[in-house]
Amino acid sequence: MLPRNLLVFLLLFSFKFPSLASAENATFDFQSFTVRNLTLLGDSHLKNGVVGLTRELGVPSSSSGSLIYNNPIHFFDQESNTTASFTTKFSFSINNVNPSSFGDGLTFFLSPDNQTLGSPGGYLGLVNSSQSTKNKFLAIEFDTKLDTQFNDPNQNHVGLDINKLNSIKTADAMLQDIDLKSGNLITAWIDYKNDLRALNVFLSYSTLKPPTPLLSVDIDLAGYLKEDMFVGFSASTEGSTEVHSIVNWSFKTFGFRPVRPRSHPHNVSDSSVTIISDVPVSNSTNKHHKRLGLGLGIAGPAFVFVVLAVFGYVSVKKWKDMRTEKCLKAEILTGPREFSYKQIYAATRGFHSSRIIGRGAFGNVYKAIFVSSGTIGAVKRSKHSHEGKSEFLAELSIIACLRHKNLVPLQGWCAEKGELLLVYEFMPNGSLDKVLHPEAENGLLLTWPHRQHIAVGLSSVLAYLHQECEQQVIHRDIKTSNIMLDGNFNPRLGDFGLARLMDHDKSPVSTLTAGTMGYLAPEYLQYGKATEKTDVFSYGVVILEVACGKRPIEREPNSQKMVNLVDWVWKLHGEGRITAAADKRLNGDFKEEEMRKLLLIGLSCAHPDSAQRPSIRRVLQILNNEAEPIAVPRMKPSLSFSCSLTVEDIVSDDEEGKTTA
């Protein structure tokens, strides 16, 4: 019998099984927000402890976003057949730089789905316009636009919605002198008491709860709360500058009986009874029994000792292994799903070579088909579990906290059998470098609109990492092979193995220069100091690569001379013909002024002097025509250091034929 089974056997022999525990009341309180325990979807973002659900733009836009608490909430206890009551309190504001450009509003919702994200406009980020009955929810809407499609009473009302946006009951917020669009901080209380079958909504400009509710609905929600639910917020705009922010949030359920410990008597007697027969036996039989008893007396304890020794050895070994694994897991933030090794092994056909879709410094990437869920993933497998642990933890701990539409979604992870595995969402169009530099001449050609879209999406996600996270993230390895393309050619930034997380007011210093040659800023090569401006430099090189269709460092045809892409484009700029750098495969199918702007942005970001590079936020504004382009000198400025490095000193060809530092 295996030691684990033996232990289970002994426990079962000694104790009765306890009955299942009752559901417990849940509670949490966010006085300010961090990325921990929260999921941000769509355009929602975190800034200075406040969650913005829609985009902050000075020009009208369409936007939708969601904020969801990661852990599901128990609303029903099967043992007592009890539905929980709940109460929540949160403060929000709806600001608008243009008061005449209002709409559409925000909601507080309960949903069985932790990926609730709907369409912009009157759908309040809660419902998909194409599948209006797909999402199931119970929501309180704070609506700032009169939408006749949903029978709205006015443009300043509160309503109860269940599985559709036609409210069961609404109330005009002005009944309590509340203007939802005022920009002032508004505190809301939502209470549901199961015993009274009543839901009440209170609103106030102060933190004092009003004596009477604004909206009161007599309703039994027991039928809608028969399962675990996720709680959160959603908001949307359509052609509006309205900005929806959640400042704080507390939530709790009540009504479940407290769980009391139960004691059970042991079923094992503490004594044994020896029965002595009255029938006389012969001396030989007595002697035989004595010898047998002596043998058993010696062999029995010896056998028990051996079993216990083996069990102890195996248990200690397993305990050490579990301790090591727990130490690893303790370093991983909650959020992504933990896959079993068996699941991943089956999904990759035993890590078969035919499933390899990429290779990198971390290890191979495999296509994984999870038959049970019908999903496809991309599994990154570490080459060396011990050496790769730091990179594994770096990537997992960082990306698990991040939510942005231009990041590669992390589906889960696994740390079993000495393996370190990350499971990402599968990107149908592969990496950007494979598309820009296809092995076959008849490969897929990126159109000019796609290239512009990639430039905007990449600048958007870098602005998020640099300025919108609670702790600034410096990626340190931005290159086309780390940018994936989804089914619609949207860029998704991945590979956070070299990323570093830090406070905004601290400057990161790396003791080891890491990254890919051609994308590395001069000061990073010289001093090993990574900042947001080193990421901006890498972004500039990527933009030039996207516009020109050339690698950062290439050998001239029929020559061994190395050509630097930044130098080549800057030379054409000095000659007044920068658009000659455009990818010849486009056959001139682009607007010359747009091409010029993108190339100049690339050069300004790849400026040798980090102080002269724009912030990534400024780049995004330029791309969105919200700011004027930056003037780029005709001649590339020179930069001197205390000692010099040459390309020959630091460039080497790796096994994939790429130049790396």
C-alpha positions in Angstrom: 0.0 0.0 0.0 1.4 3.4 -0.9 2.3 5.7 2.0 -0.2 8.3 1.1 -2.9 5.6 0.9 -1.7 4.1 4.2 -2.1 7.5 5.8 -5.6 8.0 4.4 -6.5 4.5 5.6 -5.3 5.2 9.1 -7.2 8.4 9.2 -10.4 6.8 7.9 -9.9 4.1 10.5 -9.6 6.6 13.3 -12.1 9.3 12.4 -15.5 9.9 10.8 -15.7 12.2 7.8 -17.0 15.7 8.8 -20.1 16.9 7.0 -19.8 19.6 4.3 -19.3 23.1 5.7 -22.0 25.7 5.2 -21.6 28.6 2.9 -19.9 31.6 4.6 -20.6 35.3 4.4 -18.2 37.2 2.2 -16.8 40.7 2.7 -14.2 43.0 1.1 -13.4 46.7 1.3 -11.3 48.7 -1.2 -10.7 52.3 0.0 -8.4 52.6 -3.0 -7.7 50.2 -5.8 -4.7 48.1 -6.8 -4.5 45.4 -9.5 -4.6 42.7 -6.8 -7.9 40.7 -6.7 -9.4 42.7 -9.5 -9.8 42.1 -13.3 -9.9 45.1 -15.6 -11.5 44.4 -19.0 -11.9 46.5 -22.2 -10.9 50.1 -21.8 -10.9 50.1 -18.0 -7.7 51.2 -16.4 -6.1 52.0 -13.0 -4.7 55.4 -12.2 -3.7 56.7 -8.7 -5.8 54.1 -6.9 -8.9 55.0 -9.0 -10.4 52.8 -11.7 -11.5 54.5 -14.9 -14.0 52.4 -16.8 -13.9 54.3 -20.0 -11.2 56.2 -22.0 -10.0 59.6 -20.9 -10.0 61.6 -24.2 -10.6 65.2 -24.9 -12.4 64.2 -28.1 -15.6 62.2 -28.4 -15.1 58.4 -28.6 -16.8 55.1 -28.1 -15.6 53.0 -25.2 -16.6 50.3 -22.8 -14.9 48.7 -19.8 -15.5 46.5 -16.8 -14.1 46.1 -13.3 -14.7 42.6 -11.7 -13.8 41.3 -8.3 -11.7 38.1 -9.0 -13.3 35.8 -6.4 -16.9 34.4 -7.0 -19.3 35.2 -4.2 -21.6 32.5 -2.6 -25.2 33.7 -2.7 -26.9 30.4 -1.9 -26.3 27.8 0.8 -27.6 24.4 -0.2 -27.3 22.9 3.3 -29.7 25.4 4.8 -31.5 26.3 1.5 -30.8 30.0 2.3 -30.3 32.9 -0.1 -27.9 35.5 1.1 -28.7 39.2 1.6 -26.1 41.6 0.5 -25.1 45.3 0.8 -22.6 47.3 -1.2 -21.3 50.8 -1.0 -19.2 52.6 -3.6 -18.3 56.1 -4.6 -18.2 57.1 -8.3 -18.0 60.2 -10.5 -19.0 60.9 -14.1 -16.9 63.7 -15.5 -17.2 65.4 -18.9 -14.9 67.9 -20.5 -17.8 68.8 -22.8 -21.1 68.9 -20.9 -23.1 68.7 -24.1 -21.4 65.4 -25.0 -23.0 63.1 -22.4 -23.7 59.4 -22.3 -24.0 56.6 -21.6 -23.6 55.6 -18.0 -22.3 52.9 -15.6 -23.7 49.9 -13.8 -23.1 47.8 -10.7 -23.7 44.2 -11.6 -23.8 40.6 -10.5 -23.1 37.9 -13.1 -22.2 34.2 -13.3 -19.5 35.2 -15.8 -16.1 36.8 -14.8 -15.5 38.0 -18.4 -18.6 40.3 -18.6 -17.8 43.0 -21.2 -20.4 44.5 -23.5 -20.6 46.9 -26.3 -20.2 50.7 -26.2 -23.2 53.1 -26.3 -26.5 52.3 -24.7 -25.4 48.8 -24.0 -23.6 50.2 -20.9 -20.6 47.8 -21.4 -22.9 45.1 -20.1 -24.6 43.6 -23.2 -23.2 42.7 -26.6 -25.0 44.5 -29.3 -25.0 41.5 -31.6 -26.0 39.0 -28.9 -28.2 41.0 -26.6 -29.4 38.0 -24.6 -26.0 36.3 -24.2 -24.9 37.9 -21.0 -26.8 37.0 -17.8 -26.7 39.6 -15.1 -28.5 41.5 -12.3 -27.6 45.2 -12.5 -28.3 48.6 -11.1 -27.8 51.2 -13.9 -26.8 54.8 -13.5 -27.9 56.0 -16.9 -26.9 59.4 -18.3 -28.6 59.1 -21.7 -32.2 58.8 -22.8 -32.2 55.7 -25.1 -35.6 55.0 -26.5 -34.5 51.5 -27.5 -34.5 50.5 -23.9 -37.5 52.7 -22.8 -35.4 55.0 -20.7 -37.5 57.7 -18.9 -34.8 60.4 -19.1 -31.0 61.1 -19.2 -30.5 61.0 -15.4 -32.0 57.9 -13.9 -31.3 54.8 -11.8 -32.8 51.5 -12.7 -32.9 47.7 -11.9 -32.0 45.5 -14.9 -32.2 41.7 -14.9 -30.8 39.9 -18.0 -31.8 42.9 -20.3 -31.5 46.7 -20.3 -35.2 47.4 -20.2 -35.3 48.3 -16.5 -37.9 46.6 -14.3 -38.2 49.9 -12.4 -36.5 53.2 -12.6 -36.2 56.4 -10.5 -35.2 60.0 -11.5 -32.0 60.9 -9.7 -33.2 64.5 -9.5 -35.8 63.4 -7.0 -32.9 63.6 -4.5 -31.2 66.5 -6.3 -28.5 64.2 -7.7 -27.1 65.0 -11.2 -25.2 61.9 -12.3 -23.2 64.0 -14.8 -22.2 66.7 -12.4 -18.6 65.4 -12.0 -19.1 65.4 -8.3 -18.2 62.4 -6.2 -21.5 60.4 -5.6 -21.8 57.7 -3.0 -24.2 54.8 -3.7 -25.6 52.2 -1.3 -27.4 49.1 -2.7 -29.1 46.8 -0.1 -30.9 43.6 -0.7 -32.6 41.8 2.2 -33.8 38.3 1.4 -36.2 38.1 4.3 -38.0 41.2 3.3 -37.7 40.5 -0.5 -36.7 44.1 -1.0 -33.9 45.9 -2.9 -33.1 49.6 -2.1 -30.7 52.0 -3.8 -29.5 55.2 -2.0 -27.6 58.1 -3.5 -25.9 61.0 -1.9 -23.2 63.6 -2.5 -21.9 63.0 1.1 -20.8 59.8 2.8 -23.8 59.8 5.0 -26.5 57.4 4.0 -29.9 59.1 3.3 -32.8 58.0 5.4 -35.0 57.1 2.4 -34.0 55.2 -0.8 -34.1 56.7 -4.2 -35.1 53.4 -5.8 -37.1 50.8 -3.9 -38.1 47.5 -5.6 -40.1 44.7 -4.0 -38.6 41.6 -5.6 -37.5 38.1 -4.6 -34.0 37.6 -6.1 -33.7 34.0 -4.8 -34.3 32.7 -8.2 -31.5 34.7 -9.7 -28.9 34.0 -6.9 -28.9 30.2 -7.1 -25.2 30.0 -7.9 -21.8 31.6 -7.3 -21.8 35.1 -8.8 -19.1 37.7 -9.7 -19.6 41.3 -8.8 -18.3 44.4 -10.5 -18.9 47.5 -12.6 -19.3 48.3 -16.3 -19.6 51.6 -18.2 -19.7 52.8 -21.8 -19.7 55.8 -24.1 -20.6 56.4 -27.7 -19.4 59.6 -29.4 -19.0 61.1 -26.0 -16.3 62.5 -23.7 -17.9 61.1 -20.6 -15.4 59.5 -18.2 -16.7 57.0 -15.5 -14.5 56.5 -12.4 -14.9 54.2 -9.3 -13.1 55.7 -6.3 -13.8 53.1 -3.6 -15.9 50.0 -3.0 -17.0 47.8 -0.2 -19.3 44.7 -0.4 -20.6 42.0 2.0 -23.1 39.2 2.1 -25.0 38.3 5.3 -27.8 35.9 6.4 -25.8 32.6 6.4 -25.5 30.9 9.7 -22.0 31.0 11.2 -20.1 27.8 10.7 -19.7 26.0 14.0 -17.1 23.2 14.6 -18.6 19.8 15.2 -17.1 17.2 17.4 -17.4 13.5 16.6 -16.5 10.6 19.0 -13.7 8.3 18.0 -14.8 4.8 17.1 -11.6 3.1 18.3 -11.4 1.4 21.7 -8.4 2.3 23.9 -8.1 -1.2 25.3 -8.1 -4.8 24.0 -9.4 -8.0 25.6 -7.5 -11.3 25.6 -9.8 -14.4 25.8 -8.2 -17.4 27.5 -9.7 -20.8 26.7 -10.6 -23.2 29.5 -9.8 -26.2 27.3 -6.6 -27.9 28.4 -3.8 -27.9 25.8 -0.6 -30.0 25.6 2.8 -28.7 26.6 4.1 -29.0 23.0 1.3 -26.8 21.9 2.0 -24.3 24.6 5.7 -24.3 23.6 4.7 -23.8 20.0 2.4 -20.9 20.9 5.1 -19.4 23.1 7.7 -19.5 20.3 5.1 -18.1 17.8 4.2 -15.4 20.3 7.8 -14.5 20.8 8.4 -14.4 17.1 5.4 -12.2 16.5 6.4 -10.1 19.4 9.7 -9.4 17.8 8.7 -9.4 14.1 5.5 -7.4 14.6 7.1 -4.2 16.1 10.0 -4.6 13.6 7.6 -4.7 10.7 5.7 -1.7 12.1 9.0 0.1 12.5 10.1 -0.6 8.9 6.7 0.6 7.6 6.9 3.7 9.7 10.5 4.4 8.6 9.6 4.0 4.9 6.5 6.1 5.4 8.5 8.8 7.2 11.2 8.9 4.5 8.7 9.2 1.7 6.6 11.7 3.6 9.6 13.9 4.4 10.7 13.8 0.8 7.2 14.6 -0.4 7.0 17.4 2.2 10.2 18.9 0.9 9.0 18.8 -2.6 5.6 20.3 -1.6 7.4 23.0 0.4 9.5 23.9 -2.6 6.4 24.0 -4.8 4.5 26.0 -2.2 7.3 28.5 -2.0 7.1 28.9 -5.8 3.3 29.2 -5.7 3.5 31.7 -2.8 5.3 34.1 -5.2 2.6 33.9 -7.7 -0.3 36.3 -7.5 -3.9 35.0 -7.5 -5.8 35.3 -10.7 -4.6 33.0 -13.6 -5.9 29.4 -13.6 -3.5 26.7 -12.4 -3.4 23.9 -15.0 -2.3 20.3 -14.1 0.7 18.9 -15.9 -1.5 16.1 -17.2 -3.8 18.6 -18.9 -1.0 20.4 -20.6 0.8 17.2 -21.6 -2.3 15.9 -23.3 -3.1 19.2 -24.9 0.4 19.4 -26.5 0.5 15.7 -27.5 3.3 15.1 -25.0 5.1 18.3 -26.1 5.4 16.8 -29.6 7.8 18.6 -32.0 4.9 19.0 -34.5 3.2 21.3 -32.0 6.2 23.7 -31.7 5.1 27.2 -32.9 8.0 29.3 -31.6 11.4 29.2 -29.9 13.0 31.7 -27.6 15.5 32.2 -24.8 12.9 31.0 -22.3 12.2 27.8 -24.2 9.9 26.4 -26.8 6.3 27.5 -27.4 3.7 24.8 -28.2 0.3 24.9 -29.6 -2.1 23.3 -27.0 -5.6 22.1 -27.9 -7.7 21.6 -24.7 -10.4 19.1 -25.9 -12.5 19.3 -22.8 -13.1 23.1 -23.1 -12.7 23.3 -26.8 -10.0 26.1 -26.5 -6.6 26.6 -28.0 -3.7 27.9 -26.1 0.1 28.6 -26.5 2.3 27.0 -23.9 5.7 28.3 -23.0 8.0 25.6 -21.6 11.1 26.5 -19.8 14.4 24.9 -21.1 15.8 24.7 -17.6 13.5 24.7 -14.6 16.0 26.0 -12.1 17.7 28.6 -14.2 14.3 29.6 -15.7 12.6 30.1 -12.3 13.4 33.8 -12.0 12.2 34.5 -15.5 9.1 32.4 -15.0 8.2 34.2 -11.7 8.9 37.6 -13.3 6.6 37.0 -16.2 3.9 35.4 -14.2 3.8 37.9 -11.3 3.8 40.8 -13.7 1.4 39.9 -16.4 -1.1 38.3 -13.9 -1.8 41.7 -12.6 -2.2 43.5 -15.9 -5.3 43.9 -18.0 -5.2 45.6 -21.4 -6.6 44.8 -24.8 -3.2 44.9 -26.4 -1.5 42.4 -24.0 -1.4 38.7 -24.8 -4.0 37.2 -22.3 -2.5 34.8 -19.8 -4.8 31.8 -19.3 -2.9 30.0 -16.7 0.3 28.3 -15.4 1.7 25.1 -14.1 4.6 24.2 -11.8 4.8 20.5 -11.6 7.3 17.7 -12.2 10.1 20.2 -12.3 8.4 22.0 -15.2 7.6 25.7 -15.5 4.8 26.3 -17.9 2.8 29.4 -18.9 -0.4 29.1 -20.9 -1.4 32.0 -23.1 -4.3 32.6 -25.5 -3.4 31.4 -28.9 -2.7 34.1 -31.5 -3.8 32.9 -35.0 -1.6 35.2 -37.0 1.6 34.5 -35.0 4.3 37.0 -34.2 4.8 40.4 -36.0 8.3 39.5 -37.1 7.1 36.3 -38.9 4.6 38.4 -40.8 7.0 41.3 -41.6 9.8 38.9 -42.6 8.1 35.7 -44.0 10.3 32.8 -44.9 8.3 32.2 -48.1 8.1 35.0 -50.8 4.4 34.6 -51.0 3.8 35.2 -47.3 1.1 37.4 -45.9 1.5 41.1 -46.5 0.5 43.6 -43.9 -1.6 46.4 -45.3 -0.8 50.0 -44.5 -4.0 50.4 -42.3 -2.9 47.3 -40.3 0.6 48.8 -39.8 -0.9 52.0 -38.5 -3.2 50.1 -36.2 -0.2 48.1 -34.8 1.7 51.4 -34.1 -1.3 52.8 -32.2 -2.1 49.6 -30.3 1.5 49.1 -29.2 1.9 52.8 -28.0 -1.4 52.4 -26.1 -0.3 49.3 -24.2 3.1 50.9 -23.4 1.4 54.0 -22.1 -0.6 51.7 -19.8 2.5 49.9 -18.6 4.5 53.1 -18.0 1.9 55.5 -16.6 -1.4 53.8 -15.8 -0.4 50.9 -13.6 -0.1 51.3 -9.9 3.5 50.2 -10.2 5.3 51.1 -13.4 6.4 48.2 -15.7 9.5 48.5 -17.8 9.3 45.7 -20.4 13.0 45.8 -21.5 12.6 43.5 -24.5 10.2 45.2 -27.0 10.8 43.7 -30.4 8.6 42.3 -33.2 9.1 38.7 -32.2 7.4 39.6 -28.8 4.4 41.3 -30.5 1.7 38.8 -31.4 -1.2 39.4 -33.9 -4.7 38.1 -33.1 -7.3 37.1 -35.7 -8.0 40.7 -36.6 -4.3 41.7 -36.7 -4.5 43.6 -33.4 -1.1 43.8 -31.7 -0.6 41.9 -28.4 2.5 42.5 -26.4 3.9 39.5 -24.6 7.0 37.9 -23.2 7.5 39.6 -19.8 10.5 37.4 -18.8 12.8 40.4 -18.7 10.2 42.9 -17.4 10.7 44.7 -14.1 8.0 46.1 -11.8 8.8 49.2 -9.8 7.4 52.2 -8.0 6.9 55.2 -10.3 9.3 57.3 -8.3 12.2 54.9 -8.4 14.6 54.4 -11.2 15.4 50.8 -12.2 19.0 49.7 -12.6 19.8 46.3 -14.1 23.2 44.8 -13.3 23.0 42.8 -16.5 22.2 44.1 -20.0 19.6 41.9 -21.5 17.5 42.1 -24.7 18.0 41.9 -28.4 20.6 43.8 -30.3 19.2 46.5 -32.6 16.4 47.3 -30.3 18.5 48.4 -27.3 19.0 52.0 -26.4 22.7 53.3 -26.4 22.6 54.2 -22.7 21.2 50.8 -21.8 24.0 49.1 -23.7 26.5 51.3 -21.9 25.3 51.4 -18.4 22.6 48.6 -18.1 20.1 51.1 -16.8 16.6 50.4 -18.0 13.9 53.2 -17.9 10.7 53.9 -19.7 12.8 55.8 -22.3 14.7 52.6 -23.1 11.3 51.1 -23.9 10.5 54.1 -26.0 13.7 53.6 -28.0 12.8 50.0 -28.7 9.3 51.1 -29.7 10.9 53.5 -32.2 12.9 50.7 -33.8 9.8 48.5 -34.0 7.9 51.3 -35.7 10.7 51.8 -38.3 10.7 48.1 -38.9 6.9 48.1 -39.4 7.1 51.0 -41.9 10.2 49.8 -43.8 9.8 46.1 -43.7 13.5 45.8 -42.8 15.2 44.2 -39.7 16.9 46.5 -37.2 20.3 45.2 -38.3 20.8 43.6 -41.7 23.7 42.7 -43.9 23.9 44.4 -47.2 23.2 42.2 -50.2 26.4 40.7 -51.6 28.3 42.2 -48.7 29.3 41.5 -45.1 28.7 45.1 -44.0 26.1 45.5 -41.3 23.4 48.2 -41.8 21.6 49.8 -38.9 18.0 50.6 -39.7 17.9 53.8 -37.6 21.0 55.1 -39.3 19.7 54.2 -42.8 16.3 56.0 -42.3 18.0 59.0 -40.7 20.3 59.3 -43.7 17.3 59.4 -46.0 15.6 62.0 -43.8 18.8 64.1 -44.1 18.5 63.9 -47.8 14.9 65.0 -47.7 13.4 61.8 -49.0 12.4 59.9 -45.9 9.4 58.2 -47.5 11.9 56.3 -49.7 12.3 54.1 -46.7 8.8 52.7 -47.0 8.4 49.0 -47.5 8.7 48.4 -51.3 6.1 45.5 -51.0 3.4 48.1 -50.3 3.8 49.4 -53.9 3.1 52.9 -52.8 -0.4 51.9 -51.4 -0.3 54.4 -48.5 -0.7 58.2 -47.9 2.7 59.8 -48.1 2.0 62.2 -45.3 0.9 59.3 -43.0 4.1 57.4 -43.9 6.2 60.5 -43.2 4.6 61.0 -39.8 5.1 57.3 -38.8 8.8 57.3 -39.8 9.5 60.6 -38.0 7.8 59.2 -34.9 10.2 56.2 -35.2 13.2 58.4 -35.4 12.2 60.7 -32.6 11.7 57.7 -30.3 15.1 56.2 -31.4 16.9 59.5 -30.6 20.4 58.7 -29.2 19.8 61.1 -26.3 17.2 59.7 -24.0 16.2 63.2 -22.8 15.1 64.1 -26.3 12.8 61.1 -26.8 9.1 61.8 -26.3 7.0 60.0 -23.7 5.0 57.1 -25.0 1.9 59.0 -24.0 2.9 61.9 -26.3 3.5 59.4 -29.1 0.0 58.0 -28.7 -1.4 61.6 -28.9 0.5 62.3 -32.1 -0.7 59.1 -33.7 -4.3 60.0 -32.7 -3.8 63.5 -34.2 -4.2 65.0 -30.7 -0.7 66.6 -30.6 1.7 68.1 -33.1 4.6 65.9 -34.4 8.0 66.4 -32.9 10.7 68.1 -34.9 13.5 65.6 -35.9 16.9 67.0 -36.8 18.1 66.3 -40.3 21.4 64.8 -39.1 21.5 62.1 -36.5 22.9 63.6 -33.2 26.0 61.9 -31.9 26.4 60.7 -28.3 29.6 60.0 -26.5 30.4 57.8 -23.5 33.4 57.4 -21.3 34.3 54.3 -23.2 33.2 53.0 -26.6 31.5 49.9 -27.8 31.3 48.7 -31.3 28.8 46.4 -33.0 31.6 43.8 -33.5 32.2 43.9 -29.7 28.7 42.9 -28.7 26.9 41.4 -31.7 26.8 37.6 -32.0 24.6 35.4 -34.1 22.5 33.0 -32.1 21.1 29.6 -33.2 18.1 31.3 -34.9 20.2 33.7 -36.9 19.1 36.7 -34.9 21.6 39.2 -33.5 21.4 39.4 -29.7 23.2 41.1 -26.9 
